[in-house]
Amino acid sequence: MNINMKIKKHIFAFALCMGSLTSCVDLDIPPMNIVGDNDIFGSTAGVTSYMARLYSTLPVEDFRYSHVNMFFSGGSNFAQPSCLTGEAISRDTKGAEVETANYWDAAYALIRETNYFIETLPKYADSHSAAEIESLLGEAYFIRAYTYFALVKRYGGVPIVNTVIDYPATVSIPETQLFRDSEEAVWDFISSDLDYAIAHLSAKSQKGRANKYAAAAFKSRTMLYAGSIAKYNDVNEVYNDARICGIPANRAADYFKQAYEASKIVDEGGYALYKGDWATNNKDAQYTNFVNIFLKDTEENIFVKYFDYPDCVHSYDCFAQPTQTSTGGSNTEICPTLDFVEMFEGFEKDADGHFANMNTEGYYKLYETTMEPFKNAEPRLRATVLLPGDEFKGESIEIRRGIWVGEGDKISPLLPSEDTYGFYDDYSAYANDATSLLKLASRESQNTDANAIQLKDGTMMKRAGKSGTVKNQEIGCTVSGFLIRKYLNPEQKNTTWNQSVTDWIDIRYAEVLLNRAEAAMELAAAGSVTDDAGKNYVEEAFRCVNLIRERAGATLLASSAETSIDVVRIERRKELAFENKTYWDLKRWRIIDDEQSTRRYRTLQPFFAADAMKYFMDIKEQEYGYTYTYDTRNYYQQIPTGEITKNPNCKQNPGY
């Protein structure tokens, strides 16, 4: 481990983003001042600047987070975590991948700075009120817990450093070569830090800074994770008498109880599910309401990372933009899968719960528009996924894979087996465009008027839609038949790189309710019936899930008997989709290896039938042939080899 030496003189850029401390900060600018402790801790401006520095490097997994580049990856972020989970696929994520960057050095650098703040601020009690010092220390404990969570969920047990190591003044190199603490000890350390934060933070905070309810909400997240590891993990790695991978199973209930109780504290803060644009039995209003959760500053937001042009920006509206509304740069990097879409309600499904695209005679169902099969879709689905034919920025999002020029309206499956072929024109019947009944566009540059098909009403139709799909992409288009809607700002006119300022909601009240529901069901499964206030755990989970489902425009559960751990998990995957939560959920439940065992995710490809003058939908495994297989050793990620080399006491995780 790289332990930074304690410095008596600190270099700080005082021109930090002071309005919202979780905004981006350019940490590479030349230092404006070299100042001592008295200048920093002896004034409100100095302390605020130090705190801004801590927040600026907090490992928030926002729009700029990538499993390849980790945090603060700038504008060019092609690798999206949602493309690791089955939520989406992308032309740039080619199967199961894991984090390849190092979040060890940066984490311990932030921990060192936080420890220095915790140790030094009380020495300047004469410069600040007791209440100010108490709240500031609460923030520091929150930041330290947040950072250790980023470490433990990746690596398991790590060295716990809660003081500033003064090297080389008072310690030697061997004293800096720390052993890894047990995973259990790290989770307990996080719990303790968050308890301190909850007790000392103020109820209200400056925009972008943590308050006591943010700490409580975060505790509900972290302890839920710890409980899952205790219950579902089976790795048992012991070194130096510490179980560095794994937690005793008998701790699960305790962690779940902590998560449950922490979620209840948040209720005292006046947070609520946003329903400002919502109306009963009005799907359009419910759709608009869910869209606006991510575009407005609402009572649902608990901890937010704010962005502001031009200094604090991201590129989400560039790489997630539909091709036809893009003004430049890359686009369509997040393409939701049919597997994900099928979790939702409001369209016809077969007995297996899959999209029902065939009629009882074995022919494709025909539709007037590509949006017709989704006309009654759950509003939350429409607000999360851009469905083929839905509207965005005043345009109908045109998604079409090709045109069928065969006669009649009884169209048999295009391929004899969805598992056999990659691209449609890999099948011999469609390989020769001159004789093929299926007219496709091989490249965007070939999707032209010259290659268009004349329909029987005399109009000309290009082979592929404005937003896809074509075989070989020069600019980008959907590869799944769907596009992302959540977090896209319809008012964003310039969709090139580094233009977006939509704020990232790191913790919202919906997650807190889902944390509570899951913890409650886990406690019920362990044999507990009621909480300390006498509330039935299953009934409370049922209530929380139905609050989420009502706001989403989904069918309510009829009774608590319909509530289960699996029901809560599915609800979580729908509600928190594309918020960089699902990857960690699948890891803590230890199910990602089961879901991804030579898995190829499915797509929905719209075609136009020229003779019938209607659309049909083909279901096909992803054409690029990307196969997902998750290596179970990645439940505990590889500790950077450089750390192992520098510190012989730091044991590598199993399998590396």
Secondary structure, 3 states (H helix, E strand, C coil): CCCCCCCCEEEECCCCCCCCCCCCCCCCCCCCEEEEHHHHHCCHHHHHHHHHHHHHCCCCCCCCCECCCECCCCCCCCCCHHHHCCCEEECCECCCCCCCCCCCHHHHHHHHHHHHHHHHHHHHHHHCCHHHHHHHHHHHHHHHHHHHHHHHHHHCCCCCCCCCCCCCCCCCHHHHCCCCCCHHHHHHHHHHHHHHHHHHCCCCCCCCCCCHHHHHHHHHHHHHHHHHHHHHCCCCEEECCEEEECCCHHHHHHHHHHHHHHHHHHHHHCCCCCCCCCCCCCHHHHHHHHHHHCCCCCCCEEEEECCECCCECECHHHHCCCHHHCCCCCCCCCEECHHHHCCCCCCCECCCCCECCECCCCCECCECCCCHHHCCCCHHHHHHEECCCCEECCEECCCCCEEECCCCCCCCCCCCCCCCCCCHHHCHHHHCCCCCCEEECCEHHHCCHHHCEECCCCCEECCCECCECCCECCCCCCCCCCEECCCCCCCCCCCCCCCECCCEEEEEHHHHHHHHHHHHHHHHHCCCCECCCCCEHHHHHHHHHHHHHHHHCCCCCCCHHHCCHHHHHHHHHHHCCCCCCHHHHHHHCCCHHHHCCCECCEEEEEEEECCCCEEEEEEEECCCCCCECCCHHHHCCCCCHHHHHHCCCCCCCCCC
